[in-house]
Amino acid sequence: MDYSITQQQKRVVAGFHMVGPWEQTVKQGFEQLAMWVSGQKIPAKEWVAVYYDNPDEVPAEKLRCDTVVTVVDGFTPPANSEGVIVTEVEAGLYAKASARVIDHDFSTPWYQFFNSVLQDKDHELDAKPCFELYLNDGNQDGHWDIEMYVPVKKRRV
């Protein structure tokens, strides 16, 4: 899979922290997020999923993710925002790839992306969360166009 190495700025995000199998929690988290954003008229810039664990090492019921939107620095959730967290996606060096997800199969492009990055001769994985940006609402047309970001650092020689 083709990818590029990019420097990303810090993103301030607000939304929901979820724990459990990603195929369930990400969908549930985005449903909650959409209701909150719509109901509270939150000026969402980007829709983001942040992944904290390696599904090959962490049991599905313990996988952590955030379903969030980017917000302005200093954002405070309005009243009636129970369960909403405000946090940051760290700035830094990331491998970035684009993919089209069909039939809710988010794992295939992620595995292809990781396999490509693991073969990089100049960069290695960094121990920070991965994230994806949603470029469209796949519930409308059956596919999601996403950008995937994996934290990397220069490989030691």
Number of C-alpha atoms within 10 A of each C-alpha: 14 12 15 11 17 14 12 16 11 12 18 18 26 27 28 24 19 19 17 15 16 21 13 11 20 23 13 15 21 20 12 16 20 18 11 18 17 11 11 14 10 16 12 15 11 15 22 25 22 21 21 15 18 13 15 7 8 11 12 16 11 14 19 21 24 24 28 29 25 22 22 13 11 8 13 13 15 11 7 10 14 10 8 18 17 18 16 15 18 15 12 15 19 23 26 21 20 20 17 14 17 13 9 14 13 16 13 11 18 19 12 12 22 16 12 14 25 12 10 13 10 12 19 18 17 16 12 15 16 22 21 20 18 15 15 14 12 17 9 8 9 11 16 21 16 20 16 23 26 24 25 22 16 13 12 7 5
